[in-house]
Amino acid sequence: MRSRWDECEPKETKRYQLRLLKRFLRDQVLPFSPHYRRLFDAGKIPDWQDLKDPSDLTRLPFTTKEDLLPSIDRDTGPRDFILQPSKELIQQRLALSTKLKFLTRKLLRGQEQLQQELLREYNPSQIFFTTGRSASSIPFFLTPYDQALLRETGRRIVRVLGLTPQEDKVLSFFPYAPHLAFWQVASCAEAGGVLTLNTGGGRAMGGSRILDLMQRMQPTAIVGMPGYAYHLLRSAHARGAKLHSIKKVALGGEAVSPHLKSKIIGLLEEMGAENPKVASVFGFTEARQCWAECTGADNTGFHLSPDLSIMEIVDPESGEILPDGESGELVYTTLDGRGSALIRYRTGDLIEGGITWDRCPGCSRRLPRMSSIVRRVSNVKNLELSKIKGTYVNFNTLIEILDNETGIEEWQIAISKADNDPFEVDELNLHLAMSKGAEFAGLHDRIQRRAKTAAEIQFNGIHVHNLDEMLNRVGMETETKEQRILDLRPSQTDADAEAVK
C-alpha cells in the first residue's frame, strides 16, 4: 500500500485500513499495550476477529487525553500506551501464526540476534512532548521503527509540497525542542534529500542572525511557525532585503488564516519573489507525524496517509461518526508503529469541512484530504462574565476575527479577574499593535462589533502598544509558541491558601 498511498479508491482503502487495524490489534496492541490489554481483559474492547466491516470501528472505545494522564489509581500514565513485548506475553497473547513468525526468526538468527532485533524494534529511543498551552506536557515515545515511519512521512510531505533535491534549499525556523515540528522537518530533509538548515528558531539563534542566513543562503523554501515566519519576513522587508529565491512557504504548529497567507505572499512579492505559494502543515504529537497541503491550488486540504492511520470525524457531543465532508472533531487511530500507540484518540481538534476523498484539484492525487480549517476544543473556555452564571466563549472565533483584521499587526488576549479577586467576574482585555495607517477609533469599533456579533462578548479594554512591546508580550523570540491567549486568573484555591497565611 505504501507504494500507492496517494492513489487509492475510498471503498477499497477503507477495507484495507480495516485489515491493517485488525492485524495491528492482533499482533501489537492487544498483546503488548498495558492500557488496551486491560480494556480487552475487562471486555471493553472486542476481539479483533469481530471487526467485520469498516463501520465496526465504532465498537472500539475512544481514548481521551485524560487516559494519558497519571491518576491516583494508576501513576504510569503515558507509559501504559507503549508497546511492551515480553517472553511471557509473546507466549500467552500472540496468535499462533504470529508466534510461528517469532519462532522462525529465532531458529534462523538465534536467540541473541532475535533479542537485539526486538530491542531495535520496540525499545523507545526518542521522546516528543505535547506543546499545548497547559502547564503539563505529555511524553510520547518513538522507537527506531517509529523513526523510520517519521522519515517516510517526511518523504511524503516533501513530495506533496513539490520540493526536489535538485532545485530546492530549505530554511527552517521551527524552535529546537523535543517537539514533533522540529523533528518532522529534520526527517523531511533526511528522507527527501533536500538541503535544509534547521536554525532552531529565535530562542536558539536569534532573529537577526536568521535574517542574515536567509540573505546568504537564498532558500527556495522556508518553514516555521506562522507568527514567527511572518515576523521574520516583516523584519526582512523593513531591512530592505531581497528574497527573490523563495518559491514556497510551509507553516505549521498553529492555524494559518487566509489573511496571514496573503500578507506573507505580499511581503515576499515586494522583496522580489515571483508567485510564491504558502501551504499549511498539520500534525500533533500524539500521532508522531504530520501532513501537508499541496500548493497546486487554494485550500487543497491536508493530504493524509491512509496506510499509516485512520482519521474519523465525529460529532463532538455524541461521538457519532459523521459523513465525509461534514464538520466535527478529529479522531485518530494508529495503523502502524511501536512506541506509543493510540486507538480512536479524540484529539480535541474541530475540522470545519471534515474529510473528503475527491481527487485533489492541485496535484490530482487520490487520497483522503482533511480540511485545513482547524479549531481547538481547548479554546472554548468557561468565563464568569457576570455574577449570574458562567458563559462558554469560543476563542476560536475571536482568533479568526483578530487574525483576519487588516488593522492589526500583532495581538494578545489577556483573561483576568476584576481587581485580581478570584471571586470576582472575569475580564477580557485585548492588547495589540496596529498596522501602518490604521486608525484606532474605527479599529476599536470594528473589533467590538465583530466580537459582539460572532462571540456575544465585548472586550473590557483594547490597549495599543508599539510593535516591539507586542513582540515581547507574545514571546516572539523567547517562547516555543506565541502566547496569544494569556490566562492570568488567580484560582480560588490560591486565594484560600493566601487567606490562611
N, C-alpha and C positions, 0 to 999 in steps of 0.2 A: 504493500500500500504506500510506503513512504516514497517510492519512485514516482507515484502518480497522486500525490497528496493534493495537488491543485487542479485535478481534472477528474471529477467524480460526480456520479448521479446521486441525488438525495436518498432515494429509497435503498439503493444498493449500499450506499455509505452507512446509512443508519443501521442496516442489518450487519454490516461489517463491524461497526462500532460495538454492537451488542456481543458479537463473537469475541472481540478483543476484551470487553469488560468481563465476560464470563471467564475467560482464560486468566485474566488478571486477578479476579476474585479467587478462582480455584488455586492458582499457583503461587500467589503472593499475599494478597490482602487477608483472606480468612485464615490461612495458616500462620502468618508471620506478624500481623499488626495487632499489638495488645488491645487497642481500643476496639477495633472491629471484631476481633475474636471474642471479646466479652459480649458484644451485642449479638453475635451469632449464637453463642452458647446460651444467651438469655432468650433466644427465639425472636429477637427484634430484627434480624436480617435473614431473608430467605436463603436457601441453598442456591448456589449458582446455577444448578441444573433446572431450577424452577423459573428461570428467566427465559421465556419463550419468544417474546416479542419486544421490540423497542419500547412499547408503551408500558412494559413491566418495570421499567426504570423507577416508576412511582412506588414500587414495593420496597425500595431501599430507603431507609430513613435519611433525613437531612443531617448534615454535620454543620455545626454553628461555631462562631468564634468562642462562645462560652465553653464548648467541648475542648477547645485547645488550651484553655487556661487551667493552671493548677487549682485545686479545690481543697477543702478541709478533708474530704474523704479520699482524695487522690492527688498527691503532690507531684506526680510525674508529668502531668500536663502534656506539652507538645511532644515529649519523648515517647508517649504511647502511640504516636502516629508513625514512628519509624519502623520499617520492616526489619524484624529481628529474628532471622532463622537460627535454629539450634539443631543439634543432632536429634534431640527428643521430638521437636516439632516436625522435623522432616519425616521422622518415622511415624508419628502419630497422626499428623494433619494432612499430609500431601496425598493427592490422588495417586493411585497405583502407577498410572502412565508417567507421571512426573517423577515419582520415586525411581522408576526404571531409568529415567534420563540421568538422575544423580548417580545411580549405581554404575551406569555405563561410563560416565565421566571418571568415576573413581577407579574402575578397572583399567581404563585406557591411560590415565595420567597418574594414578597413585593417590593415596590419601593426602600426603603432604601438599602435592600440587593442587588438589581439589580445594583444600583449605585456603591456600593462597588465592585461588580464583574467587572463592566465596568472599574473602576479605575485600578484594578489589571491587566486587560487585555490590556488597552490602554495607561495608564499613563506612560511616559518614566521614568525609574528608573536607567538607566546607559547610559553613553556616551562613545563611542570609537572615536578616531581621526585617520584620514589618516596620514601616516608617511612620504610619499614621500620625495623628495629632495627639494621641493619648500618651500618658507618661510611660506606659509599659509597652515594650516591643516583644513580639513573639518570634522565637527562632524556628527556622525551617532548615532541614538538613539535606545535603546532597552527597551522594557517593560518586566515585568515578563514573559509574554507569549514568548517573543523572547529569554529570558534567558533559558527557558525550551527547546527551539529549539537548542540553543547553547550546552546544555548538551546532547541532542540527537545526534548532530553531533560529539560531543566528544566521546560518546559511540561507534559510528561507526568507528571513527579514531582508537580507541583502538582495535577494532575487526580487522580492516584492517591491522594494524601493528602487530597483533598476540600477544598482551600483555594480561596477565591474573593476577587477584588479588592474586592468589595462588603462582605465581612464580616470579613476577616482582616487581622491585623498580625503580622509575624514578627520575632522577636528571635533572632539567630544568635550562638552562642558559638564557632564554629569559628575556630581561630587564623589570623590573617592571614599567609599564606605562599604560595609558588609551588606549592601542592598542590591536588589536584583538589577536595577537600571544600569549601574556601572558595569557589572559583570556580564550582562547581556550584550552590551556594546563591545566589550573585550572579546566575547565569543563570536560576535559578528565578524570582527577583524580576523580572528583565527580561522574560522570556518570559511568565510567568504574570500579571504586572501586580499582584502582591501587595506592599503596602508592607512593606519589610524593612530592618531596621537590622542591619548587619554590624559587630559590636563588635570583631572581631579577636581575641577571647579574652582570657584573663588576662594574657598577655605584653604585649599591645598596650594594653589599657585598665585592667586590674586588676579583680579580683573585686568589690571594694567599689563601684566606680563602675558596674559592670554591674548589680549589685543595685539601685542607685539608679535606673538607667534602666528596669529591669524594673518597679519600682513606679510610675514616672511614665508609662511607655508603656502598661502593662497589655496586653501582647500576647495574642493568641488562640492563638499557636503559638510554641514555642521549639525551636531546633535546635542540635545540637552533639555533641561527643564524649561518649560515655556517662558516663565517670567524672567529667568536668568538669561536665556538666549536673547530675548528682546532687549534686556538691559545692556548686554554686551554690544549688540548691533546699534542700539541707540548711542552708546558711548563711542563706538567706531565712527558713526555718522558725524557726531559732534567733533571728532578729531579731523574730519575731512578724509577719512580712509577710502581707498578704492578696493572693492571686493568683487571685481568683475568675474572671478573664477567660480563663485558659488552658484550652483545649479539647484541644489536640494537642501532642505532643512527638515530634520526629523525631531519631533518634540514629544516627550513622554514624562510620566510621573505626575502630571496634573492634566485636567481637561484643557483643551485648546479651543478657544472661541473663534468663530469665523472672523470677528473683528481683529483679534490678535494676529491671525494668519495674514489678513490683508495689510495690517500695519508692518509686519515683518517683510512681506513682499515689497511694500512701498519703500521701506528703508533700503533694502537690497538693490532695488532698481535705481534709486538715487545714488547708490555707491557703485553703479556700473554693471550690476548683474543683469543678464538678459533672460527674461521669462523664468525666474526662479519658482520652484514648487515647494510647498510646505505640506508635510504629512504628519499625522498623529501616530504615535506608537502607544499601545496599551499593554499593561501587564500588572500582575500582583504577585507578591512574594509567595503566597500560598501555592500558586501554580508553578513557580520556578521557571517561567518562560514568558515571552512577550509576543505580540502580534502587531503588524504594521498595516497602514493604509498604503495603497499604491498611489502614484501621482499622475496616472493617466487621465483622470477625470476628477471632478469635485466630489467630495463626500463619498468615497468608494467604500468606506467601512473597513474594519479590521479583518484581514484575511486570516482565517483560523486554520488550525492543523487538525483535521478530523480524525487522523490516526493516532494522535497523541492525547486527545482529551475530548470529552463530551461537554458541550455547553448547552444548558437549558435556560429558557426564560420563563419564570414562574410569576404568578400573582403574589405580590409581597404580603398580602393578608392571608389568603387561603393556601398558598403553596401549590396551587394547581398549575400544571404545565400549560403555557399559552401557545397558540398557533404561531407559525412563522410570521414575522413582520409586526407582531404586537409588542408593545412596551411592557417591561416588567423587570423583576430582579434577576440578576445573573447567578446561575448555579453551575459549579464546576466539578467535574469528575476526572481524576487521573486515569489514563488508559495504559500508560507505560511509565516506569520509573521504579526507583528503590527509595532509600531515604524516607522522607516524609511523604506519605500518600494519603490523599483525601478523596472520599466518595460523597458525591452530592453536597458539596460545600456551598453554603449560602454566603455569597461574597459581600452583600450589602451594597452592591453597585446596581443602580437603576439604569437600564438601557432603553432609551427612547427610540423606538423603531425596531427593537428586537434583533432577530437574526433572519437573514434571507439566504436563499440558495440560488438565486439567479446568477447568470454569468456576469462577471464584473464588467461594467462599461468602460473601465480604464485600461485593464490589461487582458480581458477576455478569459481570465481563469474561472473555472467552475468549481466552487468550494463554498462552504458556509462563510458568510460575511456578517459581522456584527456591527451595528450602528455605532458610530464614533461619538454620539451624544450620550455621555456617561455622567450620571449624577450619583452622589453618595447618600446612602440612607443615614449615615452618621451626621450629615449636615442638616438633618431635621432635628431641631433642638427644642426642648420644652423650656419656655420662658415664663416668668411671672411678671407680666406686663401690667397687671392690676392686682388689687387686693382680693378680687373675687375668685379667679381661677387661673390656672396655667394655660398658656397658648402655645401650640406647636407652630414654630416658624421654620419654613423651608428655606434654609440659607442657600440652597442650590439656585433658587430663583433670584436672590439678591446678588449672588456671584455672577449670574448671567447678565443681570442689569448693569452691574459695575464693569464687567469685562468688556461689554459692548458699548459703553458710553464714550463717545469720542472726546468729551471734555476732560476725561480722567487719564492721567499718566500712570499713577500708582495709587493703591488704596489698601486700607485695612479696616476691618470692623472690630471694635472692642466691646465685649459684653461685660458689664459691671453691675454692681448693686448701688442703688441710691445711697449716698453718704457712706458707702462701703459697709453698710449694715446688712449682714446675711439674711435678716428677716424682712428687709425692705424689698421693693419691686425691682425688677431688672431694668437696666437701661442699655440702649444701643447707641454707640457713637461711631460715626464714620470719619476716618482720617484719610486725607487724600492730597495728592499733588496734582495740580491742574495742568492740562495740556497747554501748549503755547497758543495764545489767542483766545482761550476760553474765558467766559465772563461768569463770575461767581453767582450772581443773583439768578440768572437763567439756569445755570447748572444745578444750584440748590433746589430750585422749584421743580425742575425736571426729575431729579433723583427722588425727591419726596413723593411726587405724584406717582411715579412708576412703582416705587416701593409700596405705596398705599394700594394701588390697583392690583399689583401682582401678588403681594405677600400679606396685605392687610396690616401693615405696620408702618410706622414712620420713625426716622432716627431722632433721638433726643437732641443730637447736635451733629453738625457737619463741620469739621475742622480742617482748615487748609494749611499745609506745610510746604516748604520747598522740597525739591526732588531729593536732595541729599538726605534731608531729615526722614523722608518716607522710605528711602532705601535702607537706612539704619533701622527704622521701625520694623520693617518686614524681614530684616536679616538677610538681605540680598547676597552679601558676600560672606555671611557667617553661619547661616542655617542650611541644613540639607534641603528643606523646602521653605519657601517664603511663608511667613506667618500671616496669612490673610484674615483668619478669624481667631481672635485672641480672647479667650475666656478668662476674665480677671475676677470672677465672682468668688468671694470667700464662702466656705461651706459653713453650715450651721454647727457642724461638729467642731470646726476650728473655733467658732465663737464660744461654744460651751467650754472648750478647753481653756480659752483665754480668760473666761469668767472665773474658772476655778483657781487660776493663778492669783 
